[in-house]
Amino acid sequence: MRFCRMWMVCLALAGAVTAAEAKDKAWDQFAPPADKKFDWIQLNSGEWLKGEIKVMYNYTLEFDSDKLSLLKLDMDDVKQIRTAGHQRILVQRGNRETEVLQGKLIVNGEQLKLLSNDEEIDLERTSLISIAGGSARERDNWSGNVAFGLSLRGGNTETTDINTSARVRRRTAESRLSAYYVANYSKATTVDDATGEKSTTKTADSQRLTGYGDWFFTSRLYWKVINAEWYRDPFVNIQNQYSVNTAVGYDVVRTSRTEWTFNAGAGYQRTRFDSVLTGEDDTSDSPFGTISTRLDHEINGDLDFLIEYSARFLNRESGTYTHHVISTLSYDLMADLDLNVSFIWDRIEDPTASESDDGSGGTIVTVPEQDDYQIVVGVAYTF
C-alpha cells in the first residue's frame, strides 16, 4: 500500500515537471505577431516585452517601453530579440575584423539572424558587439548625466562649496564620443572680532573639460583617435592648460556588469602659469606619454562603482608626472535621480613655484602642494 502511494506521488511529480517543461517549451516556441511598429524582447524568465530598442552597448540593452519607461537590461538576461525595423549592428568576424551590418534583427538563444533585402545572414550571438537603431533619431544616440553638490556652513566662519559635473556620450555601432566637465568652487568668509568686518577668501576654483572619440577595430581593441583637454586651477599655479593626445586601448573585461578598459598613447601639452619666479618663462610645452584605465562595475541593481585613472609623463618644467583620479559610488534613488559620492585626487610631481609681493617690497615664493584631495556628495540626473 505504501509502495503504491509513493508510486502515485512520483507519477504526480513527474506529471507536474512534464507540464512545466511543456509550458516553458510552448513559450520558447511562441513568436510575437509581425509588428511594423514595436520591437519585441523575451527575458530568460519567459516574459515578453514590446517597445523600442535604443542601443546595446557594453552588454547592456536600453529598451524603451510605453508602460515601463526606459529599461537597462543585461544582455545575459535577454533570450530573444525581434525588431520591427532595420537595426545597425557591429559584429566581429574572425579574430580582428569587424563589420557593420544592417537589417531586421532576430536573436534566439545563441543564434543571430539578420534579414535585409531578401538576404539572410546567420551568425553566432557571441559575435555581436553593439546595436544602434538604423532609423533612430540622432538624439537617441546620446546619453549622459548632470550632477550637482552644495555645502553651506554658517557661524564664525561661513563657507560655501559648490561642485558640478556633466558627462555626455554619443554611441553608435562602431564608435563612441564622450565629453566630461567638472568644476569646483569654494570660498570662506570670516568676521573680524574687533571691527566686525567680513573678509572673503577663495579656497578652490578649478575646472576640467575633456573630450575624446573612440573607433573600434574589434570587439575589444579600439583607437582613441583624439583626446583633448582643457584644465584650470590657480591654486596649483595653472592659469590654463591645453593638451591633445591619441592612444590605443583594449577592453580587458566586458560583461553585462563589469567594464574594465586600458589605453596608452602619446600627446602634447602647453601650460600657462598664474605666476612664476623672476626671470622664468610663464609657459611650458612638453610632449608626454600617457596611460589611463577605467573600471565600471555594477555591484547590485541599485549600486554602481566607477573609478577612472589617467597619468602623464612629461618634462620637468611641466610637472614630470601628473595624474587625475576620480572614483564614484552611485546609488539609484528614484527614477532618473542618483546619489553620488565621489573621491577626487590630483597630483603634480614637480609643481611650479609662484612669486608674489609681500606688501613691503619683498617677494613671497610659494610652492603648491603635490596632492589635492576632495570628497564630493551630490545628486545626479541621468538622461
N, C-alpha and C positions, 0 to 999 in steps of 0.2 A: 504494500500500500504506500509506504513511504517512498519507495523507488518510483512508483507511478506519479506521485505528486512532484518529486524532483524532476522527473522527465517532462511533466507538463509545464513546470516553471521554466525549464531550459528552452522548451519549444516556444513559450511566450516571449522570452527574452530574445531568442533568435528571430522571431517574427518582428519584434519591435526594432531590432537592429536592421533587419532587411527593409522594413518600411522606411526607417530614417535614411538608409543608403539610397533607396529608390527616390525619396523626396529630394535629397541632395543632387542625385543624378538628373532628376527632372529639371531642377533649377539650373544645373550646368548646361543642359541642352536647350534651355529657354533662350530665345533671341528676341530682343525688342523689335517691334514692327518698324518697317522702313520709315525713317524720320528725316525730313529735309531741314528741320529747324533745330532740334536738340541733339547734343552728344549724349551717349549713354555709357556709364561705367558700372561694373559689378565689383563689389568688395569680396574679400575672402570669406566673409560671413554669409555670402549668398545674396546680400541686399543689392538692388539695382537703384541707381540714381540717374536722373536726367538733368541736363543743364548745358553748360558751355565750358569746354576745356580752354583755359587761358594759356598755360605754359607748363611744360615739365622740364625741370632743371635740377641738377644735383639730387636726383632720385626723389624729388618732391613734385607732386602733381597739384597744380592750382586749378580748382574746379568750381565754377560759379553756378549755384543752384538758386532758383527763384525763391524757394522757401527756406533754405538753409544758409543762404548768402555764400560768401567766398570760403571754400574749404581748402585746406592744405593737407594733402594725403600722402603718406609714404607709399612709394610705388610697390613696396613689398606687400601692402595691404590691398592692392588693386589686382583683381583677377582677370577682368575683361574690359576692353575699351572698344566702343563702336562710335565713330564720328559721323556727324551729319554731312559735313562738307570736307573739303581738302585741308590737310594739315601739312606743314613743312616740318620735316624731321631730319635730324643729323644722325647718321649711323656709321658704325665702324666696319670697314671691310678689310680683313686681314689684320696684321699687327700694327700698321701705321696709317693706312689710307682711310680717310673719312669721305663721306659723300652726303650731299643734301638732296633729299628726295621729297616729292610732293604727291599727295593723293589721299583718298579716303582710307582712314586707318582702322584696322581691326586687330586687336590684341586678344588672344585667347590662351591663357596659361603661359607657356613658354614660347608660343609661336606668335609671329607678327606677319601681317599681310597688308600690303598697300595696293589699292586699286586706283588706276589712273588711265583714262582714255582706252578702256577695254584691255589694259595691260595689268597683269597681276604679278606682284613681286613678293616672294616668300622669304622671310628672314627669321633668324633667332631673336627672341626678345632681348637677350643679353647684348646684342649689337646696338640697341637703341641708346643714344646719348642724350638727346633732348627733343622736345616737341614745341613748335610755335605755330599758332593758327595761320594757315595760308591766307585767309581772308580777314584776319583780325585787324581791328583798328590799331593805329600806331600807338595810342595811349595804352593799349593792352600789353605792350611790351615793357612798360615802365612800372617800377615798384620802388618803395623806399620807406623812410621813417623820419620823423622830426621829433627831437627830444628837447626838453627844457627843464632846468633845475634852478631853484632860487632859495637862498638862505639869508635871513634877516636877523640881526641881533641889536637890541637897544640897551640903554643904561649908561654907564660911564663911558663905554666905548660902543659906537654904533658901527656895525659892519654890514656890508651888502655884498653877496657873492652871487654871480649870475653865470650860468653855463648853458650854452646852446649848441646843438649839433644837428646835422642833417645828412642823410645818405640817400642817394637815388641811384637806380640801376636800370639799364636797358638790356634786355636779354632776348636774343634770337637763337635760332637753332645752331648757328655756327660761331657766334661771337657774343661778347658781353662788354658793356661800357659801364663805368662806375665813377661816381663823384662823391667826395666826403668833405664836410666842413665842420670844424669845431672851433668854438670861441669861448674864452674865459675872461671874466672881468670881476675885479674885487676892489672895494675901497673901504677905508676905515676912517671914522670921524671921531675925534677926541675933543673934550672940553677942558679948557684951562681953568683949574680951580680958583686961581687968583683973579683972573679977568672975566671969566665966563665966556670967552671967545672960543668958537669952534674952528678946528682945522681939519681938513680932509686930505688924506693921503691915499693915492692909488697904490694897491699892493699886487695887482695882477692885471695884465691886458695883453692877451695873446690870441692869435688867430692862425689857423692852418687850413688850407684848401688843397685837396688832392684830387686828381682825375686820371683815369687810365682806361685803356682799351685792350682787351684780350682777343686773340684769334686762335681757335683750336685746330691743331694738326691731327690729333687723335682724340679718343675719349678722355685721355688724361694729360697729354702733352700739349702745351699751348705757348704762344708767343705773346708776351706783353709788349705790344707794338710801341706804345708810348705811355710813359707815366710822368706827368707834370705836377709840380707842387709849388705853392707859394706859402711862406711862413713868416710870421712876425711876432717878436716878443722882446720889447725893450728891456725887460728885466734880466735877460741873458745877453743884452747888448746887441740884439739883432733888429735893425730897423726894417729891413726887407731881405728876404732870401728867396731866390728862384732856382729851380732845378728841373732837369729833364733827364730821363733815362729809359733804357729799353732792357728787357730781360726775357729769359726763357724759364718757364715754370712747369711743374708737374704736380698733379693731384695724387698725393701719396695714398690717401684714403677718400673714397667717395661712396658712401652708403646713404640710406634713407635718413639716418640720424646723425651722421658724422661726416664732415668735410675737413680734410687737412691738406693744405696746399703749400708748396715751397717754390720760390723762384730766386734766381740770381742773375745779375747783369751789371751794366756799367752806365755811367752818365756824366753830367757836367753840372756844377753848382756855382752860382755867384751870390755873394753875401755883401750887403752894405750894413756897416755897423753904426750904432747910435753915436758912439764916441770912441776915440782911440787915443793912445798916448801920443804926445807931441812928436812929430816927425814921421809917424807911421801912416800907412795908407788906410783910408776908411773903407776900402772894398777888398775883397779877396775872391779869387777864382780858383777852382780846383776840379779836375776830373775825379771820379770816385768809382769804387766798386761797391755793389750793394747786394744784400741778401734780405729776404723777408719770408715770413711764414704766417699762415692764418689757420686757426683751428676753430671750427664752429660745431658745437656738439649739443644735441637735444637731450637733456638729462631726463626729462619726462614731458608729458603733454603740456605742462604749464611753465616749465623752467628751461631756459637755454643758457649756454655758456659760450662766450666768444672771446678769443684772445688774438691780437694782431701784434706782430713784432717786425720792425724794419730797421736795418742798420746800414750805415755808410762808413767807408774807409777813405779818408781824404788826406790832403796835405796838412802840415802843422798850422798854417795860418787860418785854415777853415775849420779847425777843431780836432783833427786827427781821426777821431771816431765819434759818431753820434748815433743815437738810437731813439726811437719812439715806440712805446709800448702802451697798448690800451686793452684792458680786459673788462668784460661786462657780464654781469648776471642779469638776465631779463626774465621777469615774471609776468605772465599773462593775467592782467587784472579783469578786463571785460572787453568784449567786442574787439576793437582795434587799439585799445589802450594797454600799454605795458609799463611796469615799474622797473626802471633800470638802476643798477648800482655799478658804477664804473671806477676803476683804478687806472690812473694815467701816470706814466713815468717817462720823462725826457732826460737824456744825458748828453753832455758835451765833454769829451775827454780833456780838451785844452781850450777852455773858453777865453775869449779875447778881453783883455782888461780895458776899462774905460777911465777917462780922466775928467774931472770936474773942478770947478772953482770952489775953494773953501770959504770965500767971502772976505778973506783978509790978504789977498794977493798970492796965496799959495794954491796948491792943487791937491786934490784927493784922488788917489788911484784905487779903483775898485775892481776886484776880480770876481766875476759871478761864480756862484756855486756850480759844481759839475752836475748835480742832480736836482730835478724838480719833480715833486710828487703831488698828486691830487686825487681825492676821493669825491665822486660826484653822485648824488642821488637825484633822480629826476623821473618825469613821466614822458613817455614816448607815444606818438601816434603813428601807426603803421598803415600805409596805403598800397 
